[in-house]
């Protein structure tokens, strides 16, 4: 289950393809909680890290200890978890409201049209105009959104979820903007080239090229993008014994994951959270484990988390997400096409945007995607919750008989996850429905504690 740090990817590459990225992004183990709620899309990317300190090691309960049959927090941690979560929920909805307001102002005040004029005065060549216009618009939108991002990082520091200094955080933000602008220029160039070629069918003709570009992005992300923001090394380099234990799980699963596909991420430089995830496609596909997970949980708990990630790996969730995301992208492009022409017919003269092929219409597309992402979030998150639950089931089954008392170990792992990440102990049903990409930790813990088809004479779902 991915620790989808859904920070507000309110820029073109992640607006034009938000449904695609949400459905095909890397899968991690951590449940969605406040830091994930500040909008956007993209799964386990650099933005997902909540900087961290080393916390006390959480060791699984022994059989003699009380069973972990429900998610419980001390009074102090309960208050912190509720306050932290509620702040995240508030910022999520606030960011959408502000995002729509900012884009409407950019259009009504003629800022998008002025950026367009600046780009056209720079050159008669369309590709040069794109190099001027796209960065101006994307950077303006993200700078306007920056106060929300800054406040969230302030809260993460306040609640001791983050240990990343402000200088490091701003450097990451700057690198994030650079990557976004580069990808944005590529995607915008493709989109507007097809708009000029076929004003009425660009939404269909641009679909395949956009899917291919984003497929390439998913492939290179763990190889090129992620290392810009975190340090990675082969898991076997520091933890050869853990690699050997993982081999037992992969052998039982019948799908061996080579040691060279297992990586350690030095997340402790930035976050107190614990997590692991599956990312990449083809030659770049890999299982990544945060060093904080190994430091703060027992070996058996870490193996359960790896079992969960193997579930994503074996059940093909990245590819399935890719295909579902490709379909969602086609639908999004069509809705953008219809909405764009409707908006230009109604407000084009006021906004000084005469046609869809005008560079300034990109601001309208961002506005449309802002609305589209908001109302599609429940469906996207429902899909994600299904896959995360399936990975939980797989993790429980693949560790059964390999890890002693595996159900209790899994339940305690969720307890540790909730305590360290200050997961909401009782999220409102509407919030779970609208925002949660994973089942709430409390539900996952109870399921792990009670899942036992073997004693009931039932057949396991995935691992025989």
KACORDA-V325816 format. One record per residue. RES is the residue in one small letter. BURIAL is I if it has 9 or more other C-alpha atoms within 8 Angstrom, else O. Layout:
res=RES burial=BURIAL
res=RES burial=BURIAL
//
This chain:
res=x burial=I
res=x burial=I
res=x burial=I
res=x burial=I
res=x burial=I
res=x burial=I
res=x burial=I
res=x burial=I
res=x burial=I
res=x burial=I
res=x burial=I
res=x burial=I
res=x burial=I
res=x burial=I
res=x burial=I
res=x burial=I
res=x burial=I
res=x burial=I
res=x burial=I
res=x burial=I
res=x burial=I
res=x burial=I
res=x burial=I
res=x burial=I
res=x burial=I
res=x burial=I
res=x burial=I
res=x burial=I
res=x burial=I
res=x burial=I
res=x burial=I
res=x burial=I
res=x burial=I
res=x burial=I
res=x burial=I
res=x burial=I
res=x burial=I
res=x burial=I
res=x burial=I
res=x burial=I
res=x burial=I
res=x burial=I
res=x burial=I
res=x burial=I
res=x burial=I
res=x burial=I
res=x burial=I
res=x burial=I
res=x burial=I
res=x burial=I
res=x burial=I
res=x burial=I
res=x burial=I
res=x burial=I
res=x burial=O
res=x burial=O
res=x burial=O
res=x burial=O
res=x burial=O
res=x burial=I
res=x burial=I
res=x burial=O
res=x burial=O
res=x burial=O
res=x burial=O
res=x burial=O
res=x burial=O
res=x burial=I
res=x burial=O
res=x burial=O
res=x burial=I
res=x burial=O
res=x burial=I
res=x burial=O
res=x burial=O
res=x burial=O
res=x burial=I
res=x burial=I
res=x burial=O
res=x burial=I
res=x burial=I
res=x burial=I
res=x burial=O
res=x burial=I
res=x burial=I
res=x burial=I
res=x burial=I
res=x burial=I
res=x burial=I
res=x burial=O
res=x burial=I
res=x burial=I
res=x burial=O
res=x burial=O
res=x burial=I
res=x burial=I
res=x burial=O
res=x burial=I
res=x burial=I
res=x burial=I
res=x burial=O
res=x burial=I
res=x burial=I
res=x burial=I
res=x burial=O
res=x burial=I
res=x burial=I
res=x burial=I
res=x burial=O
res=x burial=I
res=x burial=I
res=x burial=I
res=x burial=I
res=x burial=O
res=x burial=I
res=x burial=I
res=x burial=O
res=x burial=I
res=x burial=I
res=x burial=I
res=x burial=O
res=x burial=I
res=x burial=I
res=x burial=O
res=x burial=O
res=x burial=O
res=x burial=O
res=x burial=I
res=x burial=I
res=x burial=I
res=x burial=I
res=x burial=I
res=x burial=I
res=x burial=I
res=x burial=I
res=x burial=I
res=x burial=I
res=x burial=I
res=x burial=I
res=x burial=O
res=x burial=I
res=x burial=I
res=x burial=O
res=x burial=O
res=x burial=I
res=x burial=O
res=x burial=O
res=x burial=I
res=x burial=I
res=x burial=O
res=x burial=O
res=x burial=I
res=x burial=I
res=x burial=O
res=x burial=I
res=x burial=I
res=x burial=I
res=x burial=O
res=x burial=I
res=x burial=I
res=x burial=I
res=x burial=I
res=x burial=I
res=x burial=I
res=x burial=O
res=x burial=O
res=x burial=O
res=x burial=O
res=x burial=I
res=x burial=O
res=x burial=O
res=x burial=I
res=x burial=O
res=x burial=O
res=x burial=I
res=x burial=I
res=x burial=I
res=x burial=O
res=x burial=O
res=x burial=I
res=x burial=I
res=x burial=O
res=x burial=I
res=x burial=I
res=x burial=I
res=x burial=O
res=x burial=I
res=x burial=I
res=x burial=I
res=x burial=I
res=x burial=I
res=x burial=I
res=x burial=O
res=x burial=I
res=x burial=I
res=x burial=O
res=x burial=O
res=x burial=O
res=x burial=I
res=x burial=O
res=x burial=O
res=x burial=I
res=x burial=I
res=x burial=I
res=x burial=I
res=x burial=I
res=x burial=I
res=x burial=O
res=x burial=I
res=x burial=I
res=x burial=I
res=x burial=O
res=x burial=I
res=x burial=O
res=x burial=I
res=x burial=O
res=x burial=O
res=x burial=I
res=x burial=I
res=x burial=I
res=x burial=I
res=x burial=I
res=x burial=I
res=x burial=O
res=x burial=I
res=x burial=I
res=x burial=I
res=x burial=I
res=x burial=O
res=x burial=I
res=x burial=I
res=x burial=I
res=x burial=O
res=x burial=I
res=x burial=I
res=x burial=I
res=x burial=O
res=x burial=O
res=x burial=O
res=x burial=I
res=x burial=O
res=x burial=I
res=x burial=I
res=x burial=O
res=x burial=I
res=x burial=I
res=x burial=I
res=x burial=I
res=x burial=I
res=x burial=I
res=x burial=I
res=x burial=O
res=x burial=I
res=x burial=O
res=x burial=O
res=x burial=O
res=x burial=O
res=x burial=O
res=x burial=I
res=x burial=O
res=x burial=I
res=x burial=I
res=x burial=I
res=x burial=I
res=x burial=I
res=x burial=I
res=x burial=I
res=x burial=I
res=x burial=I
res=x burial=I
res=x burial=I
res=x burial=I
res=x burial=I
res=x burial=I
res=x burial=I
res=x burial=I
res=x burial=I
res=x burial=I
res=x burial=I
res=x burial=I
res=x burial=I
res=x burial=O
res=x burial=O
res=x burial=I
res=x burial=I
res=x burial=I
res=x burial=I
res=x burial=I
res=x burial=I
res=x burial=I
res=x burial=I
res=x burial=I
res=x burial=I
res=x burial=I
res=x burial=O
res=x burial=I
res=x burial=I
res=x burial=I
res=x burial=O
res=x burial=I
res=x burial=I
res=x burial=I
res=x burial=I
res=x burial=I
res=x burial=I
res=x burial=I
res=x burial=I
res=x burial=I
res=x burial=I
res=x burial=I
res=x burial=I
res=x burial=I
res=x burial=I
res=x burial=O
res=x burial=O
res=x burial=O
res=x burial=I
res=x burial=I
res=x burial=I
res=x burial=I
res=x burial=I
res=x burial=I
res=x burial=I
res=x burial=I
res=x burial=I
res=x burial=I
res=x burial=I
res=x burial=I
res=x burial=I
res=x burial=I
res=x burial=O
res=x burial=I
res=x burial=I
res=x burial=I
res=x burial=O
res=x burial=I
res=x burial=I
res=x burial=O
res=x burial=I
res=x burial=I
res=x burial=I
res=x burial=O
res=x burial=I
res=x burial=I
res=x burial=O
res=x burial=O
res=x burial=O
res=x burial=I
res=x burial=I
res=x burial=O
res=x burial=I
res=x burial=O
res=x burial=I
res=x burial=O
res=x burial=O
res=x burial=I
res=x burial=I
res=x burial=I
res=x burial=I
res=x burial=I
res=x burial=I
res=x burial=O
res=x burial=I
res=x burial=I
res=x burial=I
res=x burial=I
res=x burial=I
res=x burial=I
res=x burial=I
res=x burial=I
res=x burial=I
res=x burial=I
res=x burial=I
res=x burial=O
res=x burial=O
res=x burial=I
res=x burial=I
res=x burial=I
res=x burial=O
res=x burial=I
res=x burial=I
res=x burial=I
res=x burial=I
res=x burial=I
res=x burial=I
res=x burial=O
res=x burial=I
res=x burial=I
res=x burial=I
res=x burial=I
res=x burial=I
res=x burial=I
res=x burial=I
res=x burial=I
res=x burial=I
res=x burial=I
res=x burial=I
res=x burial=I
res=x burial=I
res=x burial=I
res=x burial=O
res=x burial=I
res=x burial=O
res=x burial=O
res=x burial=O
res=x burial=I
res=x burial=I
res=x burial=I
res=x burial=I
res=x burial=I
res=x burial=I
res=x burial=I
res=x burial=I
res=x burial=I
res=x burial=I
res=x burial=I
res=x burial=I
res=x burial=I
res=x burial=I
res=x burial=I
res=x burial=I
res=x burial=I
res=x burial=I
res=x burial=I
res=x burial=I
res=x burial=O
res=x burial=O
res=x burial=O
res=x burial=O
res=x burial=O
res=x burial=I
res=x burial=I
res=x burial=I
res=x burial=I
res=x burial=I
res=x burial=I
res=x burial=I
res=x burial=I
res=x burial=I
res=x burial=I
res=x burial=I
res=x burial=I
res=x burial=O
res=x burial=I
res=x burial=I
res=x burial=I
res=x burial=O
res=x burial=I
res=x burial=I
res=x burial=O
res=x burial=O
res=x burial=O
res=x burial=I
res=x burial=O
res=x burial=O
res=x burial=O
res=x burial=O
res=x burial=O
res=x burial=O
res=x burial=I
res=x burial=O
res=x burial=O
res=x burial=O
res=x burial=O
//
